[in-house]
């Protein structure tokens, strides 16, 4: 019956002009039988769509294909290990997937093409751009997963899971989201981190260990290989015009990743789809299609705008504040006993944080002298920002992602044990991507 359905689908597809045409091809990287579809006129500009983790595989692009096929030659496929393609105990890593895409496009496209990747596909696309940049006309990264350091991603998913639990309680226990709860979440994330001490690179490299520890399951292997991949230093080297698209409420791939990529990639534009989650091409089809077509039709690269806030500088002290956002030119800010405080698009000269959870995005720490940032008993994230000064920590968990830091002294110090997670950071001209414990 299934064979009949496939045969009927392929036969009926061949009768319709400009509709997707499915076929199975054999590729040399995984020695897999790969399900591939093409649509549109091969003489038109080519666009390759790469899916992420999940049983849906390339079917997530069905709506996009309908729109693109009038003006583009569209190529989609189920990555080896997913969908209709063959599944085996192989190393399904971003690098190997990039090699697979190269073999497919060299055989069936044979010209430069636009490359679009969603979720894990976004990470694969980024790796492809590093390895085969001359093949690409432009890039689109959609809710790209696995770019930040695995410990930062672990903490994000832990927080996301707890927040989702609160939402399911209809707000009855929202009051429990306090710094104490955040400390509990941090400890839970630390315990998960501790469980991840096994060298997964060794596991991934061994067919026997992939079978024993990962069950030889393609989705599991691909997921582990994704979080093990190191993209440090790669975005800065991509000189291809890129649009980064993100769902505002993505609970799978943190939107912070979008800010980081946009900061690091020299020719990028960052677009956020309001109220959307991780799969905007399905849940917000019209908004996603508009941004995709806008990218394809616009050959101009938007210049990067330097954060040079000319607003009058202000000083502020806050206590027991929840869900507040601050911006502008901050001369001095002290935050105590507060939760979910966001500082965004700001210039900051002095910052003190006590017993609070704070996130700083797309900001610059600078002043007439080196900036002083101090955090005690806190959870702090600094995303896609520049710091000209030093950070002092006491019993604090600090997440730095896409941060450029320059200090004449030691950039980070701690008197009491504090943990710092670095994702794609440049600290005093040294690229750092990892986890480090400071203090006693």
C-alpha positions, 0 to 999 in steps of 0.5 A: 500500500505504501509503495502504491502511494509513493508510485502514485505520488511520483506519477501524478507529480510528473503530470503537473507543471512546476510542482515538486518532483520527488526521486531517490538518489544515492549519495557518496558521503553516507552511502545513503538513498536520499529522497530529493525533490525539485520544483521550478525551472532549472534555468532560473536561479537555484535555491536549496532548502535544508531542514532540521531535526524532526520526523517532518524533514523536508515537508516543512518547506511545502508552503515555501516551495509553492511560492518559490517555484515560479521564479526559482529552481528549488531543491529540497531533500530529506537529510540522510537519517531523516524522513524518507531517506535511508537511516543508519548508524552514521556520524550525522554531523554538521560537517558531514551534512555539509559535504553531503549537500556539496555532493548533491549540489555539484551533481544536480545544481551545478551553479551558485545557489541561495542556501536556506537552513532551519534549526539544525539546518541553519547550523549545517548551512553555516558550516557549508558557508565556511567550507564552500563559500564560493558556491553560495549566492546568499544565506538565510538562517532560520532559528539556527540551533546548536551555535552557542556553547552546549552548556549555555544551550542546556541552561536555556532549555532548563529555563524554557522547560520550567517557564513552560511548566508555569504557563501550563499552571495558568499563572497560579504559581507565577509568583514562585519565579524568584531569584531563589527559583533561578538559583535552583534552575542553575543548580539543576543545569549544573547537575545536567552539565556534570552528567555530560562529562563523557567525551561525546566526540569519542562516542561520535567517532566510534560506530560501536559506541554510537550503537551502545551509548546513542542506540545507533539512532540517527536523530540522537546522533545528529542532535549530539553531533550538533551540540558538540560542534564548535562554531567559534570564529566561523560567523566572522569569516562569512562574507556572503549576504545573510538574512537571519530570521527568528521566531520571537518566542522560540523555545528550542533555539534561543533568540540570543543566538540570532543577536550573536550571529547578527553581531558577528557576521559582517553582512547580515540582517536580523529579522524577528517574527513577532509571536512566532515559535521555532517553526515560523514557516509553518506557524507564521507562513505569510510573515516568513514568506515575506521575509524570505522573498524580500531577502531574495529580491534585495541584493543590497547589504544593509550597513551595520549601525554602531550603537552610539546612543546620544541620549542624556546619561542617567543614574538609577537604582532599582529593587524588587523589580520584575519584567522590566527593560532599560535602554539609553545611556546609563551612567550608573545602574544598581539592581537588587533582588530583581527578576527578568531585568533586561538591558537592551541597546544601551551604553553602560558606564557602571553596573552593579547587580545583587541577588538578581537575574539580568540579561544585557543584549546588544549593548556597549560597556564603555566610559571615560575610563574602564567600565566596572561591572560587578555581580554578586549572587546573581545570574547574568547574561551578556549577549552580542555586546562589547565590554571595555573594562572588567567584570567582578563576580561573587557567587554568580553564573555569567553567560557571555555570548558573542561578546567582545571584551577588552581590558587593560587588566584581568578581564574577569575576576572572582573572590567567591566561586563563579561560573562563566560560559563563553559562546563565540567570544573574543576576550582580549583578542583571544577566541574563547568558546567554553566553560570556566570556573573562577574564584575559590 
